[in-house]
Amino acid sequence: KESFTNNLKQWYQRRVRGDACKSGPKSGDRKTYQLPVGSSQLGLLTTRRDIEEGADIVMVKPGMWYLDVVSSIKASHPDQLVAVYQVSGEYAMIHDYATKSGNFKQVVCEALFSMKRSGADIIISYYTPILLEWLSQSGGVLTP
């Protein structure tokens, strides 16, 4: 059982994914299942409920802006698997800056390492293909 307890209201996903994939809602919006931006305590309460109901994994999405929530979940439930989903808007922002900075690998790694540092056990990212390439080139150790 997976929990999307902390699917926080997000503007970073809508624009890029909607434009690129034409996958936005056909009518209405996603407000009925997204938590308000300032509702970290509500997110933690619903996470606790989901864990008590047997969730194998809880997921925080979008990831970059809610690492405090990831850290709080991990502190309260150290044995619980916590996933972070890096949404398309986060990917686009990081990719744009990383490309322009001339430090692509360092910028990408810093963003993903911050997710791991916050307590994420699983990171879901559009960077997975390139991360796998970097890992194979470096013998399985990722360094910026």
Number of C-alpha atoms within 10 A of each C-alpha: 10 14 21 19 24 28 20 23 19 19 12 18 19 17 14 20 16 13 10 11 8 12 11 17 10 7 6 8 10 13 11 8 13 17 18 15 13 10 14 17 11 14 23 18 15 16 22 18 14 19 20 9 11 12 17 13 18 25 23 27 25 23 28 19 15 18 21 15 20 27 19 16 24 18 13 11 14 12 8 17 19 22 24 27 20 24 22 20 18 22 19 16 13 16 17 12 14 16 14 10 11 10 12 16 17 14 18 20 16 13 16 20 16 14 25 18 12 19 22 26 16 16 20 15 17 15 15 11 10 12 16 13 11 17 14 12 11 11 8 11 10 15 12 13
